[in-house]
Structure formats: C-alpha cells, structure tokens
Amino acid sequence: MAAPTPIDQITDKVERLLLRHEELQRTNALLVEQVHALQAERDQLKSRLMAARARIDALLERLPGAGADERKERT
C-alpha cells in the first residue's frame, strides 16, 4: 500500500473536522434547548415565589399588632 499523498491527508483531516463541527453543532443545539427550559423553569419558580411572598405578607398584615412591626423589620 502506497503512503497517502498530502492531498489525501488534508482531505481526511477536513472530513474529520467537518464531522466534529456537525457534532458540536448538535451538542450546542441541545444545550440551547436546555438553557431555554431552565430559564422557563426559573421564571416559573420566581413567579411562584413572588406569589407566596404576597400571600405571606397578606397573612402578616392580618396578625394583630404585628403587621407594622414586621414591615419595619423586613425593609
């Protein structure tokens, strides 16, 4: 078997690079999807947290004599 020519070596390297590039593009697309899913989950959790805080604040307001004191301590 003859030794590969420089052109054959370059061709092989370019083909391997193209394959690697395609793999990286697929991986990047999956990572972008994960980031979007995590951002949506984060936004949902933040919304739930804000709603829970509002409910707690409303309950604190209903406590006799504690509403004004609690607001001062929290700010």
N, C-alpha and C positions, 0 to 999 in steps of 0.2 A: 504494500500500500504506500502510495506516494505521500509525502508530507503536504499538509494543507497549505495552499497559497495564502499570501497576505490578504487577498480579497476574500477568500473563504473564511479566514479567521475574523475579519471585520464583519462579514455577513452574519456569522454565528453570534458574535457579540451584540450586534444590532438587534437580531431576533430575540436574544435573551433579554436585552434591555426593553424591548417592546412588550414582552410578556410581563416583565417586572412592573413596567409602567401600568399595564392593564390591571394587574393585581392590586397595585397601590390605589388606582382609581376606584376599584370596587371596595377596597377597605375604607377609603375616605368617604365614599357614599354611605356606607354602613355607619361610620362614625358620625356623620352629619345627621343621619336619622336618629341615632341615639341621643345626640345633643338636643335635637328638637323635642324628642319625647321627654327628656329630663327637664327641659325648660318648661314644657307644658305641665309636668308634674309639680315642679317648683311653684309655678304660678297658681296652680290649684291649691297647693298647701298654704301658700301665702294668703290666698283668699279665705280659706277655712280658718286660718289663724286670726285674721282680722275680724271675721265674724264671731269667733269665740271670744276675742278680746272685747268686742262690743257687748256681747251677752254678759260677760263678767262685769264690765263697767256698769251695765244696767242693773245687775244684781247688787253691786256695791252701793249704787245710788239708793236702793230700796232699804238698805240696812239703817236702822235708827241711829242717828248721831255719828255714823262712820263715814258717810258719803263725802263730806267736806274734808275730813281729816285724810282720808285715803287719796283724794285728788291731790292734795298738797304734797303728800309723800311721793306720789308717782311722778310728779313733774320736776 
